[in-house]
Amino acid sequence: MSVKSIFIVWADHSRRAESLTAELDAQLRFLYEFRLKGRWLTPLRYIVQSWKTWHLLEQERPEVVLVQSPPIFAPLVVSLWCELRGKTRPAGSRVSYVIDCHPSTFFNRKWRWALPVLRFLSRQAVATLSSNMEGQNILQGWKVRGFFLADTIPSLNPPIGTIGSEGETRVAVISTFEDVEPIAEVFAAARLLPQVTFYVTGDPKRASAKLLAQKPENVTLTGFLRGGTYTALLKNVHGLVILTRQLEDLSCAAYEAVVMAKPAVVSDCSENKRWFTRGFVYVNNTPEAIAAGINKMLNIQVILVPEVIAMRSELAARRRPKFEEFAALLESRQQV
């Protein structure tokens, strides 16, 4: 993209932001204060991140700012900066912003109170992006310029290490230990499959002691993995398990499975089923169904892997027109 742009994320990582900034040739900045992590420190963290966001924008002076939501305070700060700085720019130019919405923006109870604020900010934005179809339906109901832009097929770091290689038959359960993930059911499914080694990602400190007490011996908690270590896990297992109770979920892990040509067991209730149509086994979130799905995935790997590989090019082709529309929109909004 010919205009100077920056993507601001108030988190310590985002696969979607990384991929989108690479496509747009934009700058990516993660602004997250680890020292202020914790429920009671959250207001102070938002204040500090607001100041750092403003300082960054003053320093870089981009023409387009992309900002991820939630939290709603990040696009609120960006919109204020764009409004104020737009008035000081030469005639014929402007400062624009785009809000990129994670599904939790619309569907997490924690952020429902902020939807009127998001609606107001979306009216002033060049575009408001949704990473799932249900979010797009809400944006269309608001009559704002918003649309569904699926994640691109991501580029992963080269694998480093042997994590995920112990055990004759191995699966990786991609988890963050959020409440919407049926981890207790995964542990119960693991007990039904003692011959399978389960590698469960995510920070176990976020899980309750009661949940962790249910972990069987054939489950390994990997902790939160980054970079090449995470890629190594995906490479070394025979398949992935991606489960959620959130109906609107369109998982980044599903795209990662496509990159690594790995079949996956995925929740039947999730929006993933609408987008990932080949090479995945869809199941209910019960221990018996999860165990049966994993068995099926492992038994027909030779059939599923070619389907996942074929789906890679299909996903890219389905997404390309919408991304080109979005890129053209950003370019045109600068020619005022």
N, C-alpha and C positions, 0 to 999 in steps of 0.2 A: 504494500500500500504506500502511496506516495506522500500521504500526510503523516505528520509526527504523532504517534499515538503511544499510550501507556495503559497497561492493565493493572489495576490495583485490587489486591485481595487481602482482606483482613483475616488471614489464616496462615498457617505455616506451610501449607502445600495445597495444590489443586491441579490434578492431571488435566482437567478441561482447560484451565487458564493457560497452562504450559503449551498445550497443543494449539490453542487459538492464537496466542501471541506469536508462535512460530509461523503460522499461516499468514498472519497479517504483517509480519516483520515489525512487530511492536515490542516495546520494553515491558517486562513483567516485574512487578515489585510485590513481594509478600511483606505485609506489615502486621506483625503479631508480637505482642509483648509477653514473652514467656514468663518474665519475672512477676507479672501481674495476673497469672493464671489462677483461677479460683473463683468460686461463686461470689464471694463478698468483694473481690477486687475487680470484678467485671466493669463497673461504672468507671473506675479510674483507668482501666485498660482502654476503654473506648475513648476517654478524654485524651490520653497520650497518643493513641493511634490517629485520632482526629488531627491533633497538632502535627504529627509526622506526615500525614497525608497532605495537609495544607502546605507544609514546608516543601515537600517533594514536588508538588504541582507548581509552586512558586519558582522552584529551582529549574524544573524541566520545561515549563510552559508548553505543554503539548497542545495540539489542535483537536485531538479526540482523546477522551478518557473513557476507558472501559472499566467498570467496577462491578465486583461480585456482591450479590446479596444472598443470604443474610451475612452480617447483621445489617439492618436497614440504615444504621448510622453512617455506614461507608458511602452509599450513594447519596445520602443527604449532604454530607460534607462536600462530595464531588460536585453535586448540583449547585451548591452555594458558590463554590469557587468558579465554576463555569459561568454562572450568572454575573458575578462581580467582574471577573477578568474579561468576559465578553464585551463589557461596556468600555473597556480601556483599549481594546484592539483597534487597529486601523479600520476604516470603513471598507466594506466588502469582504471582511473575514469574520470568523466567529469561532467560539469554543463550543464543542459538542460533547455529549456524553452518552454512553450506552450502559444499560443495566443488564447484567447477566444473572439470571435467577436460578439458583439451586432449587430443587423441588420443595425443600423445607421452607422456602420463602412463602409458599402458598399453603402448605399442608401440615406444617409442624405447629402444634398448639402454641408453642413458645413465641411464634412470630405472627399469629393471626391478628393481633392488635395493630400491627404495623401495615396491614393491607391498604387502609385508606391513604397512608403516607406514600406507599409504593405507587398507588394509582395516581396520586398527584404528581409525583416525580416522573412517572412514565409519560405523562402528557407533555413534558418538556424535553424528554429524551429523544435522540435520533431514533433509537429503537430500544425495546425491552425484549431480551431474549429469554426463552424458556428452554430448559434442557429436557423437557418432556411434553407430550401432547396435551395432557390435562392442564398444564400451566398455560399453554397457548390458548386453550378455550376460555380461561379466565381473562386473559389479556384481550381477546377479541370481544368478550362481553363488556369490557371497560371502554371499548372503541379507541384504543391507543395503538400506536404503531408497534406491534409486537408479534413475534412468530417463534415457532419451534425451530431451533437449530441443534441438530443432534451433535454429539461429540464426534470429532474426527478419530480415525484409527491412530492411536498414539504411537510415538516413538519411545521405546523403553531403553534404559541403559543396558550395556552388555552385562551378562550374568557374572557374578562374582561369588565364589564359594560353593559349598556342597549342601547347603540347607535344603531340606526336602528330599534327600536321597536315601534316607534310612527307612527300611521297611520294604517288603517285597511289593506291596501294592499301596499306592500313596495318593492322597487327595489334599488339596489346599482349600480350606474354608476361609473365604475372604470376609473379614469381619472388622468392625470398629467398636464392638461391644455397645452399640446403641440399643435402646429399649425395643426398637422395631425389628431387631434381628432375633430369630428363634434359636439362640445358642443352647438353651436347655434341651431343645428338641434335637439339636446336632449331637450333643453329648449322649443323649439316649439312643440316637441312631448309631453312634460309634460303638455303643455296647452291643448292638445287634450285629455289628460287623467287626469282630475282634481281629480278623485277618487283615484289615485295612488300617493303615496309619493315617491319622488325621492331623494336619498342620493347620492350626487356627491362628490367623493373624490378628493384629490389633493390640492395644495396650490393655493387659488384663487388670491394671489398676482401676480401670473404669467399671469393672464387673464387681458384683457383690460377692462377699465371702460365701454366701449360700449357693450362688451359681457355681463358683469355682470348686466348691466341695463336691459337685456332681461330676466333675471331669474324670472320665475313665483313663486307664493306663495307656491306651492306644491313641490318646490325644496329646499332641505337643503344642504348647502355647509359644508362638514365635516372638511375641512382642510386636511393636510397630516396626515394619521394615521399610527401608528406603533404597532407592537407586538400584545398583546391581545386585544387592542381596535379595531384594524383592523379586527382581527378574529371575534370579537363580531358583528361587522357590517355585515360581510359575513353570520354569523349564524342567525342573527335576521331578515334579509330580506327574501323575497320569491324567489328572483332570481337576477341575475346580468345582467348588460348591459355593453358590451365590444366593443367599436366602434373605428374604425380608417379609415383613407383614405390611409394608407400606405399598398400597396399590399403585401409587403413581411413580414408583421407583424405576428409573432407567439407569442401570448401574455402570459406573466406570469400569468395574471389574469385568463386566461382560465384554467390553471393548478390548480389555487386556487379554482376555481369553482368545479373542479373535486374532490379535497380534501374535500370540504364542502358539496358535493352531491347537488349542486345547479344548476338548469338549467340556461342557459344564452342566451341572445340575442346578436348576434355577427355580425360584418360586413361581408356581403357576399363576398366582394372583397378581403378579407385578406387570408393569407396562413393558418389561423386557420382552414378553411374549409377542407383542405387536411388532417389535423392531428386529429381534433376532429370531429368524424363522427356520434356521437350519443348524444342525450339529449340537443342539442343546436338548437336554432332557428336562421337562417341566414337571414339577411335583407339588403336592400339597405340603404344608408345613407341619406334618406330623412325623414322629420318629420312624414309623413303619414306612411311610411314603418316601421319606428322605433316604432311608437305607435301601429300599427297592430301586430308587432312582440312581443311586450311586452304583449299585450292582449292575444295573442295566448299562450305565455309561461305561463302566470298566469292561463289560463283556462284549460291547459292540464298538469299541474304540476304532477299529479298522474301518468302520462305516462312518462314524461321526467325524473323524479328523478331516477327511477330504471335504465333507460338507462345511465344516468351519472355515477351511481354506477358501472354498468357493464363495462363502458368505462375505469374506473380506472385501472382495472387489464389488460385490453387490451393494454393500453398505456405503462404500465410497461413492459409487455411482448415484445412489439415492440422495446422498447428502450434497453432492457437488452443486446442483443448481441453486439450492437455498443459500449455500455459502457465497456463491458468486453474486447472488442478489444482495446479500448483506454487505459484501465488500464494495459493490457498486454504490450502495446507499451511503456508505461512509464517505466515499470519494465525492459524490455529488453534493452532499451537505456542506462541503467546504467551499463550493463554488457559489457563493451567495452574492 
